[in-house]
Amino acid sequence: MVAPPSVPSLAAFPAGPLVVPGVPGGPELLVVLLVAILLFGVPLVAVAGAYLYLKRDVTIEELEGRIAELEAEREGSVDATGTDGEES
């Protein structure tokens, strides 16, 4: 008679059945993730912030120029007609 194959006991898996030797576990993966965020995330946020800050200055200058154009246009219409440009 042939004996059935034996099932390994839990003693064969000292840390659990899903642990593979040489593969980092939970805490090690968290450390790797934290280092990746520090290496790539922080510089990315800094570059994006600097870009938005510099773009803000250009946008403000464009808006100030547009306001000056509209004020000059309004003053020109007041001088030419004597009114605020309203039609009666």
PDB file of N, CA, C and O in Angstrom:
ATOM      1  N   MET A   1       0.826  -1.166   0.000  1.00  0.00           N
ATOM      2  CA  MET A   1       0.000   0.000   0.000  1.00  0.00           C
ATOM      3  C   MET A   1       0.888   1.253   0.000  1.00  0.00           C
ATOM      4  O   MET A   1       1.925   1.289   0.661  1.00  0.00           O
ATOM      5  N   VAL A   2       0.459   2.290  -0.759  1.00  0.00           N
ATOM      6  CA  VAL A   2       1.237   3.518  -0.902  1.00  0.00           C
ATOM      7  C   VAL A   2       0.708   4.535   0.107  1.00  0.00           C
ATOM      8  O   VAL A   2      -0.501   4.731   0.225  1.00  0.00           O
ATOM      9  N   ALA A   3       1.601   5.165   0.815  1.00  0.00           N
ATOM     10  CA  ALA A   3       1.191   6.167   1.802  1.00  0.00           C
ATOM     11  C   ALA A   3       0.856   7.476   1.098  1.00  0.00           C
ATOM     12  O   ALA A   3       1.530   7.847   0.138  1.00  0.00           O
ATOM     13  N   PRO A   4      -0.180   8.183   1.561  1.00  0.00           N
ATOM     14  CA  PRO A   4      -0.519   9.475   0.950  1.00  0.00           C
ATOM     15  C   PRO A   4       0.595  10.483   1.209  1.00  0.00           C
ATOM     16  O   PRO A   4       1.312  10.384   2.206  1.00  0.00           O
ATOM     17  N   PRO A   5       0.739  11.466   0.297  1.00  0.00           N
ATOM     18  CA  PRO A   5       1.792  12.472   0.519  1.00  0.00           C
ATOM     19  C   PRO A   5       1.508  13.251   1.797  1.00  0.00           C
ATOM     20  O   PRO A   5       0.362  13.572   2.110  1.00  0.00           O
ATOM     21  N   SER A   6       2.554  13.537   2.508  1.00  0.00           N
ATOM     22  CA  SER A   6       2.365  14.247   3.773  1.00  0.00           C
ATOM     23  C   SER A   6       2.311  15.757   3.526  1.00  0.00           C
ATOM     24  O   SER A   6       2.993  16.293   2.653  1.00  0.00           O
ATOM     25  N   VAL A   7       1.487  16.407   4.316  1.00  0.00           N
ATOM     26  CA  VAL A   7       1.352  17.865   4.250  1.00  0.00           C
ATOM     27  C   VAL A   7       2.385  18.458   5.196  1.00  0.00           C
ATOM     28  O   VAL A   7       2.479  18.031   6.347  1.00  0.00           O
ATOM     29  N   PRO A   8       3.167  19.440   4.733  1.00  0.00           N
ATOM     30  CA  PRO A   8       4.166  20.012   5.640  1.00  0.00           C
ATOM     31  C   PRO A   8       3.490  20.719   6.810  1.00  0.00           C
ATOM     32  O   PRO A   8       2.439  21.342   6.654  1.00  0.00           O
ATOM     33  N   SER A   9       4.092  20.616   7.947  1.00  0.00           N
ATOM     34  CA  SER A   9       3.540  21.267   9.133  1.00  0.00           C
ATOM     35  C   SER A   9       3.896  22.753   9.117  1.00  0.00           C
ATOM     36  O   SER A   9       4.691  23.211   8.297  1.00  0.00           O
ATOM     37  N   LEU A  10       3.288  23.491  10.044  1.00  0.00           N
ATOM     38  CA  LEU A  10       3.569  24.931  10.125  1.00  0.00           C
ATOM     39  C   LEU A  10       5.012  25.204  10.533  1.00  0.00           C
ATOM     40  O   LEU A  10       5.513  26.308  10.321  1.00  0.00           O
ATOM     41  N   ALA A  11       5.670  24.236  11.101  1.00  0.00           N
ATOM     42  CA  ALA A  11       7.076  24.410  11.472  1.00  0.00           C
ATOM     43  C   ALA A  11       7.947  24.567  10.233  1.00  0.00           C
ATOM     44  O   ALA A  11       9.049  25.109  10.314  1.00  0.00           O
ATOM     45  N   ALA A  12       7.464  24.098   9.088  1.00  0.00           N
ATOM     46  CA  ALA A  12       8.233  24.238   7.852  1.00  0.00           C
ATOM     47  C   ALA A  12       8.226  25.679   7.352  1.00  0.00           C
ATOM     48  O   ALA A  12       9.109  26.080   6.594  1.00  0.00           O
ATOM     49  N   PHE A  13       7.226  26.461   7.779  1.00  0.00           N
ATOM     50  CA  PHE A  13       7.116  27.876   7.401  1.00  0.00           C
ATOM     51  C   PHE A  13       7.283  28.723   8.657  1.00  0.00           C
ATOM     52  O   PHE A  13       6.287  29.057   9.298  1.00  0.00           O
ATOM     53  N   PRO A  14       8.505  29.079   9.026  1.00  0.00           N
ATOM     54  CA  PRO A  14       8.710  29.779  10.299  1.00  0.00           C
ATOM     55  C   PRO A  14       8.056  31.159  10.349  1.00  0.00           C
ATOM     56  O   PRO A  14       7.629  31.575  11.426  1.00  0.00           O
ATOM     57  N   ALA A  15       7.958  31.883   9.242  1.00  0.00           N
ATOM     58  CA  ALA A  15       7.384  33.231   9.275  1.00  0.00           C
ATOM     59  C   ALA A  15       6.033  33.281   8.603  1.00  0.00           C
ATOM     60  O   ALA A  15       5.449  34.361   8.517  1.00  0.00           O
ATOM     61  N   GLY A  16       5.514  32.187   8.130  1.00  0.00           N
ATOM     62  CA  GLY A  16       4.229  32.165   7.456  1.00  0.00           C
ATOM     63  C   GLY A  16       4.386  31.629   6.057  1.00  0.00           C
ATOM     64  O   GLY A  16       5.485  31.641   5.503  1.00  0.00           O
ATOM     65  N   PRO A  17       3.298  31.158   5.477  1.00  0.00           N
ATOM     66  CA  PRO A  17       3.398  30.521   4.164  1.00  0.00           C
ATOM     67  C   PRO A  17       3.625  31.489   3.006  1.00  0.00           C
ATOM     68  O   PRO A  17       4.031  31.052   1.929  1.00  0.00           O
ATOM     69  N   LEU A  18       3.376  32.799   3.187  1.00  0.00           N
ATOM     70  CA  LEU A  18       3.508  33.742   2.074  1.00  0.00           C
ATOM     71  C   LEU A  18       4.850  34.461   2.043  1.00  0.00           C
ATOM     72  O   LEU A  18       5.097  35.273   1.151  1.00  0.00           O
ATOM     73  N   VAL A  19       5.708  34.174   2.998  1.00  0.00           N
ATOM     74  CA  VAL A  19       7.011  34.834   3.054  1.00  0.00           C
ATOM     75  C   VAL A  19       7.974  34.124   2.113  1.00  0.00           C
ATOM     76  O   VAL A  19       8.174  32.912   2.202  1.00  0.00           O
ATOM     77  N   VAL A  20       8.567  34.898   1.212  1.00  0.00           N
ATOM     78  CA  VAL A  20       9.561  34.366   0.288  1.00  0.00           C
ATOM     79  C   VAL A  20      10.915  34.911   0.724  1.00  0.00           C
ATOM     80  O   VAL A  20      11.072  36.123   0.868  1.00  0.00           O
ATOM     81  N   PRO A  21      11.878  34.050   0.933  1.00  0.00           N
ATOM     82  CA  PRO A  21      13.193  34.537   1.367  1.00  0.00           C
ATOM     83  C   PRO A  21      13.811  35.482   0.341  1.00  0.00           C
ATOM     84  O   PRO A  21      13.792  35.211  -0.860  1.00  0.00           O
ATOM     85  N   GLY A  22      14.356  36.588   0.830  1.00  0.00           N
ATOM     86  CA  GLY A  22      15.023  37.541  -0.042  1.00  0.00           C
ATOM     87  C   GLY A  22      14.132  38.660  -0.539  1.00  0.00           C
ATOM     88  O   GLY A  22      14.636  39.627  -1.111  1.00  0.00           O
ATOM     89  N   VAL A  23      12.819  38.565  -0.342  1.00  0.00           N
ATOM     90  CA  VAL A  23      11.894  39.607  -0.787  1.00  0.00           C
ATOM     91  C   VAL A  23      11.584  40.491   0.415  1.00  0.00           C
ATOM     92  O   VAL A  23      11.255  39.975   1.483  1.00  0.00           O
ATOM     93  N   PRO A  24      11.682  41.825   0.264  1.00  0.00           N
ATOM     94  CA  PRO A  24      11.427  42.705   1.408  1.00  0.00           C
ATOM     95  C   PRO A  24       9.982  42.593   1.893  1.00  0.00           C
ATOM     96  O   PRO A  24       9.057  42.412   1.102  1.00  0.00           O
ATOM     97  N   GLY A  25       9.814  42.705   3.196  1.00  0.00           N
ATOM     98  CA  GLY A  25       8.494  42.639   3.802  1.00  0.00           C
ATOM     99  C   GLY A  25       7.856  44.011   3.895  1.00  0.00           C
ATOM    100  O   GLY A  25       8.290  44.954   3.234  1.00  0.00           O
ATOM    101  N   GLY A  26       6.824  44.119   4.717  1.00  0.00           N
ATOM    102  CA  GLY A  26       6.052  45.352   4.842  1.00  0.00           C
ATOM    103  C   GLY A  26       6.861  46.564   5.271  1.00  0.00           C
ATOM    104  O   GLY A  26       6.851  47.573   4.566  1.00  0.00           O
ATOM    105  N   PRO A  27       7.569  46.508   6.410  1.00  0.00           N
ATOM    106  CA  PRO A  27       8.327  47.690   6.855  1.00  0.00           C
ATOM    107  C   PRO A  27       9.406  48.116   5.860  1.00  0.00           C
ATOM    108  O   PRO A  27       9.642  49.307   5.657  1.00  0.00           O
ATOM    109  N   GLU A  28      10.052  47.134   5.248  1.00  0.00           N
ATOM    110  CA  GLU A  28      11.091  47.475   4.271  1.00  0.00           C
ATOM    111  C   GLU A  28      10.489  48.155   3.045  1.00  0.00           C
ATOM    112  O   GLU A  28      11.070  49.097   2.507  1.00  0.00           O
ATOM    113  N   LEU A  29       9.326  47.681   2.605  1.00  0.00           N
ATOM    114  CA  LEU A  29       8.665  48.314   1.461  1.00  0.00           C
ATOM    115  C   LEU A  29       8.229  49.736   1.793  1.00  0.00           C
ATOM    116  O   LEU A  29       8.275  50.611   0.929  1.00  0.00           O
ATOM    117  N   LEU A  30       7.805  49.982   3.042  1.00  0.00           N
ATOM    118  CA  LEU A  30       7.439  51.347   3.437  1.00  0.00           C
ATOM    119  C   LEU A  30       8.653  52.271   3.404  1.00  0.00           C
ATOM    120  O   LEU A  30       8.540  53.427   2.996  1.00  0.00           O
ATOM    121  N   VAL A  31       9.800  51.776   3.827  1.00  0.00           N
ATOM    122  CA  VAL A  31      11.025  52.586   3.786  1.00  0.00           C
ATOM    123  C   VAL A  31      11.402  52.886   2.340  1.00  0.00           C
ATOM    124  O   VAL A  31      11.780  54.013   2.023  1.00  0.00           O
ATOM    125  N   VAL A  32      11.306  51.894   1.463  1.00  0.00           N
ATOM    126  CA  VAL A  32      11.615  52.109   0.045  1.00  0.00           C
ATOM    127  C   VAL A  32      10.655  53.133  -0.550  1.00  0.00           C
ATOM    128  O   VAL A  32      11.080  54.003  -1.311  1.00  0.00           O
ATOM    129  N   LEU A  33       9.369  53.046  -0.217  1.00  0.00           N
ATOM    130  CA  LEU A  33       8.378  54.006  -0.711  1.00  0.00           C
ATOM    131  C   LEU A  33       8.679  55.414  -0.201  1.00  0.00           C
ATOM    132  O   LEU A  33       8.577  56.378  -0.961  1.00  0.00           O
ATOM    133  N   LEU A  34       9.044  55.545   1.061  1.00  0.00           N
ATOM    134  CA  LEU A  34       9.376  56.852   1.627  1.00  0.00           C
ATOM    135  C   LEU A  34      10.592  57.459   0.926  1.00  0.00           C
ATOM    136  O   LEU A  34      10.601  58.653   0.627  1.00  0.00           O
ATOM    137  N   VAL A  35      11.605  56.656   0.664  1.00  0.00           N
ATOM    138  CA  VAL A  35      12.799  57.149  -0.033  1.00  0.00           C
ATOM    139  C   VAL A  35      12.444  57.567  -1.457  1.00  0.00           C
ATOM    140  O   VAL A  35      12.941  58.583  -1.943  1.00  0.00           O
ATOM    141  N   ALA A  36      11.590  56.796  -2.129  1.00  0.00           N
ATOM    142  CA  ALA A  36      11.182  57.152  -3.494  1.00  0.00           C
ATOM    143  C   ALA A  36      10.418  58.468  -3.500  1.00  0.00           C
ATOM    144  O   ALA A  36      10.608  59.289  -4.397  1.00  0.00           O
ATOM    145  N   ILE A  37       9.558  58.676  -2.511  1.00  0.00           N
ATOM    146  CA  ILE A  37       8.816  59.942  -2.433  1.00  0.00           C
ATOM    147  C   ILE A  37       9.777  61.103  -2.203  1.00  0.00           C
ATOM    148  O   ILE A  37       9.628  62.162  -2.812  1.00  0.00           O
ATOM    149  N   LEU A  38      10.753  60.911  -1.334  1.00  0.00           N
ATOM    150  CA  LEU A  38      11.716  61.984  -1.074  1.00  0.00           C
ATOM    151  C   LEU A  38      12.582  62.276  -2.295  1.00  0.00           C
ATOM    152  O   LEU A  38      12.905  63.433  -2.562  1.00  0.00           O
ATOM    153  N   LEU A  39      12.957  61.244  -3.033  1.00  0.00           N
ATOM    154  CA  LEU A  39      13.833  61.447  -4.189  1.00  0.00           C
ATOM    155  C   LEU A  39      13.108  62.060  -5.379  1.00  0.00           C
ATOM    156  O   LEU A  39      13.678  62.887  -6.092  1.00  0.00           O
ATOM    157  N   PHE A  40      11.864  61.666  -5.598  1.00  0.00           N
ATOM    158  CA  PHE A  40      11.155  62.097  -6.802  1.00  0.00           C
ATOM    159  C   PHE A  40      10.022  63.074  -6.507  1.00  0.00           C
ATOM    160  O   PHE A  40       9.808  64.006  -7.283  1.00  0.00           O
ATOM    161  N   GLY A  41       9.304  62.893  -5.426  1.00  0.00           N
ATOM    162  CA  GLY A  41       8.129  63.710  -5.143  1.00  0.00           C
ATOM    163  C   GLY A  41       8.461  65.133  -4.743  1.00  0.00           C
ATOM    164  O   GLY A  41       7.884  66.081  -5.277  1.00  0.00           O
ATOM    165  N   VAL A  42       9.382  65.291  -3.814  1.00  0.00           N
ATOM    166  CA  VAL A  42       9.710  66.632  -3.317  1.00  0.00           C
ATOM    167  C   VAL A  42      10.300  67.512  -4.426  1.00  0.00           C
ATOM    168  O   VAL A  42       9.854  68.650  -4.571  1.00  0.00           O
ATOM    169  N   PRO A  43      11.270  67.051  -5.211  1.00  0.00           N
ATOM    170  CA  PRO A  43      11.758  67.900  -6.306  1.00  0.00           C
ATOM    171  C   PRO A  43      10.683  68.212  -7.344  1.00  0.00           C
ATOM    172  O   PRO A  43      10.656  69.311  -7.899  1.00  0.00           O
ATOM    173  N   LEU A  44       9.802  67.255  -7.608  1.00  0.00           N
ATOM    174  CA  LEU A  44       8.726  67.491  -8.569  1.00  0.00           C
ATOM    175  C   LEU A  44       7.790  68.587  -8.079  1.00  0.00           C
ATOM    176  O   LEU A  44       7.390  69.454  -8.855  1.00  0.00           O
ATOM    177  N   VAL A  45       7.442  68.554  -6.807  1.00  0.00           N
ATOM    178  CA  VAL A  45       6.579  69.590  -6.237  1.00  0.00           C
ATOM    179  C   VAL A  45       7.294  70.939  -6.247  1.00  0.00           C
ATOM    180  O   VAL A  45       6.665  71.965  -6.508  1.00  0.00           O
ATOM    181  N   ALA A  46       8.591  70.955  -5.968  1.00  0.00           N
ATOM    182  CA  ALA A  46       9.347  72.211  -5.976  1.00  0.00           C
ATOM    183  C   ALA A  46       9.401  72.817  -7.378  1.00  0.00           C
ATOM    184  O   ALA A  46       9.225  74.025  -7.533  1.00  0.00           O
ATOM    185  N   VAL A  47       9.640  72.004  -8.386  1.00  0.00           N
ATOM    186  CA  VAL A  47       9.689  72.511  -9.765  1.00  0.00           C
ATOM    187  C   VAL A  47       8.318  73.020 -10.192  1.00  0.00           C
ATOM    188  O   VAL A  47       8.215  74.082 -10.804  1.00  0.00           O
ATOM    189  N   ALA A  48       7.267  72.276  -9.875  1.00  0.00           N
ATOM    190  CA  ALA A  48       5.913  72.709 -10.237  1.00  0.00           C
ATOM    191  C   ALA A  48       5.547  74.002  -9.520  1.00  0.00           C
ATOM    192  O   ALA A  48       4.918  74.879 -10.111  1.00  0.00           O
ATOM    193  N   GLY A  49       5.931  74.130  -8.259  1.00  0.00           N
ATOM    194  CA  GLY A  49       5.655  75.358  -7.515  1.00  0.00           C
ATOM    195  C   GLY A  49       6.394  76.553  -8.089  1.00  0.00           C
ATOM    196  O   GLY A  49       5.824  77.639  -8.198  1.00  0.00           O
ATOM    197  N   ALA A  50       7.648  76.371  -8.457  1.00  0.00           N
ATOM    198  CA  ALA A  50       8.413  77.468  -9.059  1.00  0.00           C
ATOM    199  C   ALA A  50       7.809  77.877 -10.395  1.00  0.00           C
ATOM    200  O   ALA A  50       7.728  79.066 -10.701  1.00  0.00           O
ATOM    201  N   TYR A  51       7.385  76.901 -11.192  1.00  0.00           N
ATOM    202  CA  TYR A  51       6.756  77.209 -12.483  1.00  0.00           C
ATOM    203  C   TYR A  51       5.478  78.018 -12.280  1.00  0.00           C
ATOM    204  O   TYR A  51       5.261  79.017 -12.965  1.00  0.00           O
ATOM    205  N   LEU A  52       4.643  77.597 -11.355  1.00  0.00           N
ATOM    206  CA  LEU A  52       3.390  78.318 -11.117  1.00  0.00           C
ATOM    207  C   LEU A  52       3.651  79.721 -10.568  1.00  0.00           C
ATOM    208  O   LEU A  52       2.932  80.660 -10.908  1.00  0.00           O
ATOM    209  N   TYR A  53       4.677  79.872  -9.719  1.00  0.00           N
ATOM    210  CA  TYR A  53       5.002  81.189  -9.181  1.00  0.00           C
ATOM    211  C   TYR A  53       5.463  82.131 -10.295  1.00  0.00           C
ATOM    212  O   TYR A  53       5.038  83.285 -10.347  1.00  0.00           O
ATOM    213  N   LEU A  54       6.325  81.644 -11.180  1.00  0.00           N
ATOM    214  CA  LEU A  54       6.805  82.485 -12.278  1.00  0.00           C
ATOM    215  C   LEU A  54       5.693  82.763 -13.281  1.00  0.00           C
ATOM    216  O   LEU A  54       5.623  83.865 -13.823  1.00  0.00           O
ATOM    217  N   LYS A  55       4.835  81.804 -13.537  1.00  0.00           N
ATOM    218  CA  LYS A  55       3.704  81.991 -14.452  1.00  0.00           C
ATOM    219  C   LYS A  55       2.744  83.030 -13.878  1.00  0.00           C
ATOM    220  O   LYS A  55       2.140  83.796 -14.629  1.00  0.00           O
ATOM    221  N   ARG A  56       2.601  83.060 -12.553  1.00  0.00           N
ATOM    222  CA  ARG A  56       1.723  84.027 -11.895  1.00  0.00           C
ATOM    223  C   ARG A  56       2.201  85.456 -12.174  1.00  0.00           C
ATOM    224  O   ARG A  56       1.385  86.342 -12.427  1.00  0.00           O
ATOM    225  N   ASP A  57       3.506  85.682 -12.128  1.00  0.00           N
ATOM    226  CA  ASP A  57       4.046  87.011 -12.396  1.00  0.00           C
ATOM    227  C   ASP A  57       3.743  87.446 -13.831  1.00  0.00           C
ATOM    228  O   ASP A  57       3.379  88.598 -14.066  1.00  0.00           O
ATOM    229  N   VAL A  58       3.891  86.540 -14.780  1.00  0.00           N
ATOM    230  CA  VAL A  58       3.616  86.858 -16.183  1.00  0.00           C
ATOM    231  C   VAL A  58       2.131  87.152 -16.367  1.00  0.00           C
ATOM    232  O   VAL A  58       1.768  88.081 -17.087  1.00  0.00           O
ATOM    233  N   THR A  59       1.274  86.369 -15.723  1.00  0.00           N
ATOM    234  CA  THR A  59      -0.172  86.564 -15.837  1.00  0.00           C
ATOM    235  C   THR A  59      -0.578  87.909 -15.256  1.00  0.00           C
ATOM    236  O   THR A  59      -1.427  88.594 -15.826  1.00  0.00           O
ATOM    237  N   ILE A  60       0.010  88.297 -14.139  1.00  0.00           N
ATOM    238  CA  ILE A  60      -0.308  89.591 -13.530  1.00  0.00           C
ATOM    239  C   ILE A  60       0.099  90.721 -14.470  1.00  0.00           C
ATOM    240  O   ILE A  60      -0.642  91.691 -14.626  1.00  0.00           O
ATOM    241  N   GLU A  61       1.265  90.608 -15.094  1.00  0.00           N
ATOM    242  CA  GLU A  61       1.705  91.642 -16.035  1.00  0.00           C
ATOM    243  C   GLU A  61       0.759  91.734 -17.229  1.00  0.00           C
ATOM    244  O   GLU A  61       0.449  92.833 -17.689  1.00  0.00           O
ATOM    245  N   GLU A  62       0.297  90.588 -17.737  1.00  0.00           N
ATOM    246  CA  GLU A  62      -0.647  90.597 -18.857  1.00  0.00           C
ATOM    247  C   GLU A  62      -1.963  91.264 -18.460  1.00  0.00           C
ATOM    248  O   GLU A  62      -2.523  92.042 -19.232  1.00  0.00           O
ATOM    249  N   LEU A  63      -2.451  90.962 -17.269  1.00  0.00           N
ATOM    250  CA  LEU A  63      -3.710  91.560 -16.815  1.00  0.00           C
ATOM    251  C   LEU A  63      -3.564  93.063 -16.590  1.00  0.00           C
ATOM    252  O   LEU A  63      -4.474  93.828 -16.911  1.00  0.00           O
ATOM    253  N   GLU A  64      -2.428  93.493 -16.040  1.00  0.00           N
ATOM    254  CA  GLU A  64      -2.213  94.929 -15.852  1.00  0.00           C
ATOM    255  C   GLU A  64      -2.161  95.647 -17.198  1.00  0.00           C
ATOM    256  O   GLU A  64      -2.693  96.749 -17.333  1.00  0.00           O
ATOM    257  N   GLY A  65      -1.526  95.032 -18.192  1.00  0.00           N
ATOM    258  CA  GLY A  65      -1.494  95.627 -19.533  1.00  0.00           C
ATOM    259  C   GLY A  65      -2.884  95.715 -20.132  1.00  0.00           C
ATOM    260  O   GLY A  65      -3.226  96.718 -20.759  1.00  0.00           O
ATOM    261  N   ARG A  66      -3.690  94.681 -19.947  1.00  0.00           N
ATOM    262  CA  ARG A  66      -5.065  94.687 -20.479  1.00  0.00           C
ATOM    263  C   ARG A  66      -5.899  95.753 -19.786  1.00  0.00           C
ATOM    264  O   ARG A  66      -6.705  96.420 -20.436  1.00  0.00           O
ATOM    265  N   ILE A  67      -5.724  95.927 -18.483  1.00  0.00           N
ATOM    266  CA  ILE A  67      -6.448  96.978 -17.756  1.00  0.00           C
ATOM    267  C   ILE A  67      -6.057  98.346 -18.287  1.00  0.00           C
ATOM    268  O   ILE A  67      -6.919  99.206 -18.469  1.00  0.00           O
ATOM    269  N   ALA A  68      -4.762  98.562 -18.540  1.00  0.00           N
ATOM    270  CA  ALA A  68      -4.311  99.847 -19.076  1.00  0.00           C
ATOM    271  C   ALA A  68      -4.924 100.094 -20.452  1.00  0.00           C
ATOM    272  O   ALA A  68      -5.321 101.219 -20.757  1.00  0.00           O
ATOM    273  N   GLU A  69      -5.006  99.046 -21.295  1.00  0.00           N
ATOM    274  CA  GLU A  69      -5.631  99.198 -22.616  1.00  0.00           C
ATOM    275  C   GLU A  69      -7.102  99.578 -22.490  1.00  0.00           C
ATOM    276  O   GLU A  69      -7.581 100.471 -23.190  1.00  0.00           O
ATOM    277  N   LEU A  70      -7.810  98.902 -21.603  1.00  0.00           N
ATOM    278  CA  LEU A  70      -9.241  99.188 -21.444  1.00  0.00           C
ATOM    279  C   LEU A  70      -9.478 100.586 -20.877  1.00  0.00           C
ATOM    280  O   LEU A  70     -10.418 101.269 -21.285  1.00  0.00           O
ATOM    281  N   GLU A  71      -8.630 101.015 -19.941  1.00  0.00           N
ATOM    282  CA  GLU A  71      -8.770 102.371 -19.404  1.00  0.00           C
ATOM    283  C   GLU A  71      -8.488 103.410 -20.481  1.00  0.00           C
ATOM    284  O   GLU A  71      -9.180 104.425 -20.561  1.00  0.00           O
ATOM    285  N   ALA A  72      -7.471 103.164 -21.315  1.00  0.00           N
ATOM    286  CA  ALA A  72      -7.163 104.098 -22.399  1.00  0.00           C
ATOM    287  C   ALA A  72      -8.304 104.126 -23.407  1.00  0.00           C
ATOM    288  O   ALA A  72      -8.653 105.188 -23.922  1.00  0.00           O
ATOM    289  N   GLU A  73      -8.886 102.965 -23.692  1.00  0.00           N
ATOM    290  CA  GLU A  73     -10.015 102.902 -24.623  1.00  0.00           C
ATOM    291  C   GLU A  73     -11.220 103.642 -24.059  1.00  0.00           C
ATOM    292  O   GLU A  73     -11.930 104.333 -24.789  1.00  0.00           O
ATOM    293  N   ARG A  74     -11.445 103.498 -22.775  1.00  0.00           N
ATOM    294  CA  ARG A  74     -12.587 104.179 -22.142  1.00  0.00           C
ATOM    295  C   ARG A  74     -12.369 105.695 -22.135  1.00  0.00           C
ATOM    296  O   ARG A  74     -13.295 106.456 -22.415  1.00  0.00           O
ATOM    297  N   GLU A  75     -11.163 106.129 -21.819  1.00  0.00           N
ATOM    298  CA  GLU A  75     -10.875 107.563 -21.826  1.00  0.00           C
ATOM    299  C   GLU A  75     -11.015 108.132 -23.228  1.00  0.00           C
ATOM    300  O   GLU A  75     -11.481 109.259 -23.393  1.00  0.00           O
ATOM    301  N   GLY A  76     -10.622 107.376 -24.231  1.00  0.00           N
ATOM    302  CA  GLY A  76     -10.757 107.819 -25.617  1.00  0.00           C
ATOM    303  C   GLY A  76     -12.214 107.965 -26.010  1.00  0.00           C
ATOM    304  O   GLY A  76     -12.555 108.905 -26.726  1.00  0.00           O
ATOM    305  N   SER A  77     -13.091 107.062 -25.565  1.00  0.00           N
ATOM    306  CA  SER A  77     -14.509 107.163 -25.921  1.00  0.00           C
ATOM    307  C   SER A  77     -15.177 108.293 -25.165  1.00  0.00           C
ATOM    308  O   SER A  77     -16.110 108.907 -25.683  1.00  0.00           O
ATOM    309  N   VAL A  78     -14.730 108.584 -23.958  1.00  0.00           N
ATOM    310  CA  VAL A  78     -15.308 109.699 -23.201  1.00  0.00           C
ATOM    311  C   VAL A  78     -14.907 111.017 -23.844  1.00  0.00           C
ATOM    312  O   VAL A  78     -15.735 111.921 -23.953  1.00  0.00           O
ATOM    313  N   ASP A  79     -13.658 111.148 -24.272  1.00  0.00           N
ATOM    314  CA  ASP A  79     -13.193 112.385 -24.885  1.00  0.00           C
ATOM    315  C   ASP A  79     -13.886 112.634 -26.223  1.00  0.00           C
ATOM    316  O   ASP A  79     -14.208 113.779 -26.540  1.00  0.00           O
ATOM    317  N   ALA A  80     -14.117 111.605 -27.001  1.00  0.00           N
ATOM    318  CA  ALA A  80     -14.677 111.785 -28.336  1.00  0.00           C
ATOM    319  C   ALA A  80     -16.160 112.122 -28.304  1.00  0.00           C
ATOM    320  O   ALA A  80     -16.610 112.944 -29.103  1.00  0.00           O
ATOM    321  N   THR A  81     -16.935 111.519 -27.413  1.00  0.00           N
ATOM    322  CA  THR A  81     -18.390 111.710 -27.425  1.00  0.00           C
ATOM    323  C   THR A  81     -18.885 112.615 -26.319  1.00  0.00           C
ATOM    324  O   THR A  81     -19.983 113.164 -26.412  1.00  0.00           O
ATOM    325  N   GLY A  82     -18.100 112.778 -25.282  1.00  0.00           N
ATOM    326  CA  GLY A  82     -18.555 113.586 -24.170  1.00  0.00           C
ATOM    327  C   GLY A  82     -19.389 112.778 -23.185  1.00  0.00           C
ATOM    328  O   GLY A  82     -19.820 113.315 -22.165  1.00  0.00           O
ATOM    329  N   THR A  83     -19.621 111.521 -23.464  1.00  0.00           N
ATOM    330  CA  THR A  83     -20.362 110.649 -22.545  1.00  0.00           C
ATOM    331  C   THR A  83     -19.489 109.450 -22.218  1.00  0.00           C
ATOM    332  O   THR A  83     -18.330 109.375 -22.626  1.00  0.00           O
ATOM    333  N   ASP A  84     -20.053 108.533 -21.491  1.00  0.00           N
ATOM    334  CA  ASP A  84     -19.317 107.330 -21.117  1.00  0.00           C
ATOM    335  C   ASP A  84     -19.427 106.240 -22.163  1.00  0.00           C
ATOM    336  O   ASP A  84     -19.176 105.075 -21.857  1.00  0.00           O
ATOM    337  N   GLY A  85     -19.789 106.576 -23.373  1.00  0.00           N
ATOM    338  CA  GLY A  85     -19.906 105.586 -24.417  1.00  0.00           C
ATOM    339  C   GLY A  85     -21.283 104.956 -24.464  1.00  0.00           C
ATOM    340  O   GLY A  85     -21.482 103.977 -25.183  1.00  0.00           O
ATOM    341  N   GLU A  86     -22.249 105.495 -23.712  1.00  0.00           N
ATOM    342  CA  GLU A  86     -23.601 104.944 -23.709  1.00  0.00           C
ATOM    343  C   GLU A  86     -24.391 105.530 -24.865  1.00  0.00           C
ATOM    344  O   GLU A  86     -24.251 106.707 -25.194  1.00  0.00           O
ATOM    345  N   GLU A  87     -25.220 104.698 -25.476  1.00  0.00           N
ATOM    346  CA  GLU A  87     -26.078 105.174 -26.560  1.00  0.00           C
ATOM    347  C   GLU A  87     -27.455 105.474 -25.997  1.00  0.00           C
ATOM    348  O   GLU A  87     -27.940 104.750 -25.127  1.00  0.00           O
ATOM    349  N   SER A  88     -28.110 106.566 -26.497  1.00  0.00           N
ATOM    350  CA  SER A  88     -29.443 106.871 -25.998  1.00  0.00           C
ATOM    351  C   SER A  88     -30.506 106.486 -26.986  1.00  0.00           C
ATOM    352  O   SER A  88     -31.693 106.675 -26.721  1.00  0.00           O
TER     353      SER A  88
END
